[in-house]
Amino acid sequence: MKKLFILIMTALIAIPVFAEERPISAEQLPAKVQTFIAEYFKGNKIAKAQIEQRAALTQYEAELADGTKLQFNRAGNWTEVKRKNSAVPDALIPEKILSYVKATYPDAYIKMIEHDDRLYEIDLSNNIKMTFSSSFRLLDIDK
C-alpha cells in the first residue's frame, strides 16, 4: 500500500514537469499550419503562436490579428477554429454538417468548430451548440 501511495504521488508530481506551453514565432509553426492559415485566412496576420507539449501530446495554437483562435495537432492538422465575430470558412466544415446547419438555422453561422477522431462540436452565432459523430450524425443540441 505504501509503494502504491509513493507511486501515485510521484506521478502527480511528475505530470506538471512534462507539460509546457511556450510562445513561438509564427515562422516556427509547422509549414502545414502556415499554409493552412495563408489559404483560409488570407491577409490575416498571426498575432501570437505557441506550442504546448505534454508527455504524449504536442499541439500548436495560433491567434490571428482579428481574434481568430486556431489549434493544430502535432502533424499540423487543424483541430479547432474559433472566430469572434465571423463565420468559420465553409470549406473547413464537412458538407453534411454545413447543409444541416444552413437548412435548420438559416440565419445563424458557425463561429466555432472542433474535432477529433470521434466527434465534431460546433457553436453557432445564435448560441446553439451541436455535437456530431465522425459520420456526421447529430448527437446533441444544447440550446
Secondary structure, DSSP 8 states (H G I E B T S, - for coil): -HHHHHHHHHHHHHHHHH-EEEEE-GGGS-HHHHHHHHHHSTT--EEEEEEEEETTEEEEEEEETTS-EEEEETTS-EEEEE-SSS---GGGS-HHHHHHHHHH-TT--EEEEEE-SSEEEEEETTS-EEEEETT--EEEEE-
